Amino acid sequence: HLGRRLADDPALALVHWDDTALVYVRRSAVDTRWIVAHAARAYHPERGASGSPEAVLAELDRAAREAPAAARPRTAAARYLAGLGRLEEAWNQAQAALHLAPRLAPVLLTAFDIALARHDLATATGLAARARRAEPAGVAPRLALARLALVRGDPAGAEAAVAAAIGTGEAQRAITRHPDPALADAWAFTARRRQAGNDAPGAADAWRRAGNVRYDLGAPAAALDCYRAAAALAPADARLHHNAGSALLALGRLADARNALRRACALDPRHADSLVALGVVEYRLGSTAGARAAWQHALALDPRAEDARRYLEAADRGTPIEPVR
């Protein structure tokens, strides 16, 4: 039961699993690339699998055999099969996972997704209700209710459910500073709804918020997709180009990051944070003079820009500069 509670905590990442131990690290304290490289295969077997669908499925089956009491390998197989459109096989895997963990919300929600794809609304309704009971303070069960309402032709019910999901998720985020991954999905759901209703500003803001959550979760590539979707709707919003530049910097795409941050500075010449980030990029590209000019400009605009002051001191010492978030 402790292992299941830890597995459901979005602030933690499982990096080792065997018959005697579960080893978790706090995401905020460890580099994301290290976490991905060390993710436990028995609990995240899809991350270690590659090649043809049959090769991936063979890896998932290996993980299930090595951890016969763990629902996660079967849940991963169910999701993978569903992505291939092999819904009956996916449903069988989901049923096996439910047998092992009948009250675990991620397992229930995987089965919910597949039931919805099979157009089995009665089963999906029951699974969503069970997930809500299993995780009464969770974002994902509320988002499932929103999706269900939309399928039933109840847009008002969908709006209410996703608003509740976002409210819950943002409240948790304010307290713990570790967002629920489903919060990003809830904002993306809202963005698509706003976009479908021709509300470009509302959709851009929702995509930006989805990107911020994904960035905070250590997924800069996914965040970048959201920021770009937002910028396509609001190309004159300097914040979106700043955020895209920060994500590109986190991905190591320095030339692209410089272009995005220069665009942010052109749109809002008084945005000190963009200048600070641009200075980091220039420094990493070998332009110490350009970096110093950016940080000095940031301090002239905002004397409280402590990151700029700290980076200038680091540049004087010739020490490495860490990316700004």
Beta strands, then each sheet from edge to edge (+ up, - down):
strand 1: 12-17
strand 2: 22-26
sheet 1: 1+ 2-
end
